[in-house]
Amino acid sequence: QERLVESGGGSVQAGGSLRLSCAASGRIFQTSIMGWYRQAPGNRREQIARITLRGTTDYADSVKGRFTISRDYAKNLVWLQMNNLKPDDTAVYYCNIDRASSRMYWGNGTQVTVSL
């Protein structure tokens, strides 16, 4: 069955760090390029990172140099290390396959709140 469970969010002050995790189904994880997305109130959901099956990564300019995506093949996990967080990073964070559409299954996401 499909499974995407995000965790690790929380409230931090600007400059702080958080590490998010995404537990995906084996079928999804083992066959897909995975990505992280976020959606702030009033904004559209945006993709901020991706990682291929070989480990090649790409990042949106807004998070480049601060966020790192990785994957754990043994545990079917996708990680997002977030450093030097800014208030503009406040959003609900989701994981899914690369270029996921609105019609497909999405998890509940995990809330990240960054204060001044």
Rosetta blueprint (number, residue, H / E / L):
1 Q L
2 E L
3 R L
4 L E
5 V E
6 E E
7 S E
8 G L
9 G L
10 G E
11 S E
12 V E
13 Q E
14 A L
15 G L
16 G L
17 S L
18 L E
19 R E
20 L E
21 S E
22 C E
23 A E
24 A E
25 S L
26 G H
27 R H
28 I H
29 F H
30 Q H
31 T H
32 S L
33 I L
34 M E
35 G E
36 W E
37 Y E
38 R E
39 Q E
40 A L
41 P L
42 G L
43 N L
44 R L
45 R L
46 E E
47 Q E
48 I E
49 A E
50 R E
51 I E
52 T L
53 L L
54 R L
55 G L
56 T L
57 T E
58 D E
59 Y E
60 A L
61 D L
62 S L
63 V L
64 K L
65 G L
66 R L
67 F E
68 T E
69 I E
70 S E
71 R E
72 D E
73 Y L
74 A L
75 K L
76 N L
77 L E
78 V E
79 W E
80 L E
81 Q E
82 M E
83 N L
84 N L
85 L L
86 K L
87 P H
88 D H
89 D H
90 T L
91 A E
92 V E
93 Y E
94 Y E
95 C E
96 N E
97 I E
98 D L
99 R L
100 A L
101 S L
102 S L
103 R L
104 M L
105 Y L
106 W L
107 G L
108 N L
109 G L
110 T E
111 Q E
112 V E
113 T E
114 V E
115 S E
116 L L
